[in-house]
Amino acid sequence: MRAHPLATDAVLAFGAFVAMVVGSFADPHGPHGPTFGTRTPEPFSLLLMLLGAAALVFRRRQPRAVLAVTCGLSLLELTTGEPRAPVAMCTVIALYTVAAHTDRPTTWRIGLLTMAGLTGVAMLAGPLPWYAQENIGIFAWTGMAAAAGDAVRSRRAFVDAIRERAERAERTRDEEAKRRVAEERLRIARDLHDVVAHHIALVNVQAGVAAHVMDKRPDQAKEALAHVRDASRSALNELRATVGLLRQSGDPEAPTEPAPGLGVLDELVDTFRHAGLPVEVIVQLDGTTGPLPAAVDLAAYRVIQEALTNVRKHAGPGAKAEVSVVGVGPSVEVTVLDDGGEAADAADAAPEPADPGGGHGLLGMRERTGALGGSCFAGPRFGGGYRVHAILPVG
């Protein structure tokens, strides 16, 4: 029916024509109700019924035009038909179609006009008395047609609204899933960058030291190579733990070591001290902030790790760093300072690793703190050196 609406309307029009013809042979005033075969419609009434039914074929293409045509045919029948034929059935169907395809105010304006027009003409200009039941029937059937069409339109609008909300919810779920996937990718990328940048920088520094003192001080070269081995082992372990997040349910079980935090800050600082970077650490968490959430603990650790890595990579020879972690009200402030270094004896200083360009460390620190509702500032200090200051809300 939806694929062939014109054919459907043609079948409906034919059914309406048959019903009107059959009804025109019935006398509604029989002693025991309507009796068939007691009267015969006039040829003009049959023509009006045929024209009205033919107009119904186009009821969905031109609903208002069809309603106007059927109203005109019904008015002709009401004023001339004797006995009267049920041509008004075409108007009832046409009025229902208009009500089902327009808004409610328009429906009631057109419906009231149709009801009043047909009923008034039938009562005042027709051959029957004004109180005849046929006249009351015209008023009732046109009113029910308008109400039924408006009800169908309301139900269709309700169903369309439900369908549109379901489609919107489906789109929202897809967008939310894509957003979460993007956030997870970004988080994993930050973790990988933190792990690789830190440990590979240490490996590079210690390898440079070993190469520099290999001939003159082999014992110090062996110690540097041992630090290279430890740093590479730590990098592999952290990479394994990070990549384990990407495993599927059927893959081998991922490592279950906890994420690093301030509890292993001393171990992190020791790796930089072994690499030749003096670091002073001050931690003042007096308990007013309560136990740090895992996300805040990890973010503070990563900020310190990245900041010290940048000091080791970019500061001059003899640079010193200071790390402070202080609880201030409902937040934790992490500060990493360096003095920029100073010129040292070229014979004793190990060669600094060349930096090929800017990386994503500062951006990663800002994203980490921003994701927790905090902030991060990084910039040069007055008098030389660099300063990284991050505020992490505990709540």
N, C-alpha and C positions, 0 to 999 in steps of 0.2 A: 504493500500500500504506500510506503514511503518512497519506493523506487518509481512508482507509476501513479502519481497523485491525480493526473487528469483522468486516467481510466477508473480510478477509485471513485472520483466525483461523478463520472458518467454512470457507474453502477448505482450510486446513491440517488442520482436524479431519476433513473429508471424506476427504482423502488418507490420513490416519492410519487412519481406519475401513476404507477399502478395503485398505490394506496389512495390517492385522490380520486381516481376513476371509480374504484370500488366503493369509496365512501360516498360518492355522489349518487349512488343508486339506493342509499339507505335513507329512510325517513326517521329523523330523531324524535318525532312526536308520536310514536306508536303507543298503544295502550300498555304494553309491557316492555318498553324500551325501544331502541332502534330496530327497525325491521327492514330487511333488504328486499329489493325487487318491487318496492311499492311506488317508486318514482324513477324518472329517466332524465338525465341532464340534457341541457340544450347544447346544440352544436357549438355555439359561441363559448359556452363554459368549457367544453372539451378543448377548444383551441387555446383558451387562456391557460388551462392546466398544462397543455403540451408546451406552450411558450415558457411558462414558469419553470417547468422541469428542465427545459433546454438551458435556461439561464443558470440553473444550479451547477451545470458542468463547469462553469468558470468561476465558481464561488470563492476559491482560494487565490485565483489570479487577480480578480477585481472584486473584492468583497462588498465595497460600498456601492459600486455600480450595479452589481447583482441585486443588492438589497433595494435600491431605488427602482429597478425594473420590476421586481416581484411585488413591491408595494403598489406600483401603478397597476399591475395586473389584478392584484387583490381588490383595489378600490373599484376597478371596473366591474368585477364580479359582485362586490357588495352592493353596488348601486343598480345593477341591471339583472342579476341572476335571479330567476324564479322558476323552479326551486334553486336555492343557492348551492353552489358546489364548493368544496373545501380548497379553493385556490390559495387561501391564506397559509396553508401548510408550507408553501414555497417561501413565504416571507418569514415564517418561524425558523426554517433552516438557515436562511440567509442572515437573519439577525443573530442567530447563534454563532455563525462564522465570523461576523464582524466583532462580536463581543470577545471571541476567543483569540483575535489577532490585533487587538488594540488595547489601550489603557483603560482603567476603570472610569475616570471622568467622561471620556468619550463614549464609553459603552452606555453609561446611564443617560447621557444626553440623547444619543441616537435611540436608545431603547424607549425612553419616555416619549420621545416624539413619535416613534412608530406605534407604540401602544395607544397613545392619545389620538393619533390621526386615524388609525384603522377603526378603533372602537367608536370614536365620535362619528365617523362617516356611517358605520354600520347602524348606529342607534338613530341618527337624525335623517339620513338620506336613503336608507335601505327600505325594502318592502316589508320587512318584519317589524313588529313592535319594538320599542327601544329596550324593553326589559326581556327580550327573547334570550333563551339560554345560549343560542349561537353567538350573540353579541358578547355576552359575559365570557364565553369560551375563547373568543379572539383576544380579549384583554388578558386572560389567564395564560394562554399559550405563549403570547409574545413576551409577557413578563418572565415566565419560566425559561424561555429561550435566552433572554439577556442574562438572567442569573446563572444559568448553566454554563454559558460561554465564558462569563467572568470567572466562575469557579475553575473551569478548565485552564484558563489563562493563568490564574494564580498558582495552580498546581504545577504547570509547566515551568513557571518562573521559579518556584521553590525547588523543583528538581534540578533546573539549570544552575541555581545558586549552589546547591549541594555538590553538583558535579564540578563546578568551577572552584569551590573551596577544596575539594579533594585533589584536583589537578594542581592548585596552588600549593597545597600541603606537600604533594609529591615533589614539586619543583623545589620547595623549601628544604625538604629532606635531602634531595640530591645536592643542592648548594651547600647545605650544612656539612654533608659528608665530604664534599670536595674541599671545603674550608678546613675541616679537621685534618684531612690528608695533607693539605699544604702546610698547616701548622706543624704536623708531625714530621714532615720532611725537613722543614726549617729547623726544628729542634734537633733532629738527628744530625743535620749538617753542622749545626753549632757544636754539638758534642764532638763530632769527628774533627772539626777544625781545632777545637781546644786541645784534644788529645794529640793530634798530629803536630800542630804548631809547637806545642810545649816540648814534647819529647824529641822531636826531630831537631829542634833548635839546640837542645842540650847535647844530642848526639853530635851535631855539627861542631859545637863549641869544643867538646871533649876530644873529638877527632882532630880538630885543629891544634889543640894543645899537645896531643900525643905526637903529631907530626912535627911540631915545633921543637920539642925537647927530646925526641927519640935518640938523637946522637949524643947529646951532652948529659942528659939525666934520664936514663932508661927506667929507673924506678918510678919516677913521676909519670913517664909515658905509660907504664903498666897500670898505674892507678887510674890514669885518664881512660885507658881502654876498659878497665873494669867498670867505670862509671858509664861508658858507652854501652856496655853489655846490660847493666841494670836499667838504664833508660830505655833501651830497645825492648827489654823484657816487659817493662811497665807499659810501654806503648802497645805492645801486642796484647797484653791482658786487657787493657781498656778498650782497644779496638774490638776484641772478641766479645766483651760485654756489651758494647754499643751495637755491633752487628747482630748480636743475639736478639735484639728487639725486632729485627726484621724477619725472624724465622717464622715459618708456618707451624700450625698445630702438630703436624705429623713429623716435623724435623726433630733432630736430637735436642735434648733439653739444653736450654741456654744457661750460661753461668748465672749464679744467684748471688754474687757478691754485691753488697750494698753500694749505692752511688757514693762517690767521695764527698767529703764535707769538711767543715772546720775541725773535726776531730782528728783528721790526718794532715792538718796544716803544717805541723812540724816536719813531717816527712817530705812534703812538697818543698818547703823552704830549704831543707837539707840538700835536695838535688841541685838547687841554685847555688848554695854555698860551695858544694863540691865543684861546681862549674866555675868558681872564682868570683861570684857576686856576693859581697857581704850584704846580709839582710837582717834587719832588726824587726822584731815582731812584738806588737802590743795587742793583747786581747782583753777587753773589759766588758764582759757580759755578766752583770751583777744579778741577773735573775728577774729584773723588772720586765724584760721582754718575754719571759717564759722560754720554754724549750723551742728552739727554732724549727719551723716546719721543714720538711725534707726539701721542698722546692727552694726555699730561701737559703738553706744550708748549702745546697749544691750551687746555687747562683753565686753566693759569696765566694765559695771555693774557686769557681771558674773565673770570676772576675780577678781574683788575686793571681791565679795561674796565668791568665792572659797578660795581665799588667806586668808581672815579673818577666814573662817571656819577652815582651816588648822591650823591657829595660835591658835584658841581656843581649837582644839583637841590635838595638838602635843606640843605646847609650855609649858614651866614650869609654876608653880604658880607665880602670880604677873607679868606676861608678859604684855608688852605694844606694841601697834601697831601704825604705822603711814601710812596714805594713802595720796598719792599725784596724782593729775591728772593735767598734764601740757600740753598745746598746744605748740608744737615745729615745726614751719614751717608747712608743709602739713600733719603733723601727730600728734597724741595724745599719750603721754607716761604716762602709769599707773604704779605706783610703790607702793608696799605694803611691809613695813619693820616691823620686830619685834625684840625685844632684847633677846628673848629666855627665859625670866623670871628669877626668883631667888628664893632661899629658903624662905619660909614663915612659920609663926607660925602654926604648925600642928593642934592646937586646933581651929584656926579660918579659916583655908583653907578648902574649900570644896574638896572632893575627885575628882580627874581628871578622866574623862571617859577613859576607856581602849581602845586602838586602836588595833583591831584584825589583822591588816595588811594593806598593801598599797592599795590605791584605784585608781580611774580613774580621779581624779581631775586635776592633773598636765597635764595629757595627753589631757584632755578636753580643758584646757586653751590653750595649744599649737595648738590644732586643730582649735579652734575658731579663734585665731589670724592668723594662717596660711591660713585659708579659706579666710581671708580678705586681704592677701598679706603682713601681718605683721609678727612679731616674738615675742617670749616669752621666758624669761630666768628665771629659778627658781633654787636657790641653797643657801647653808649656807653662812653667812656673816663672815668676819674676826672678831674675838672677841666674837662670839656667836650670835645666832639668825638666821633669815632666810630672804631672799630677793626674791621678785617676781617683775619682770620688763617686761612690755609688751609694744610694739610699734604698734600702730594701724594707718595705713594710712587713712586719711580722704578721699582722692580722690578715 
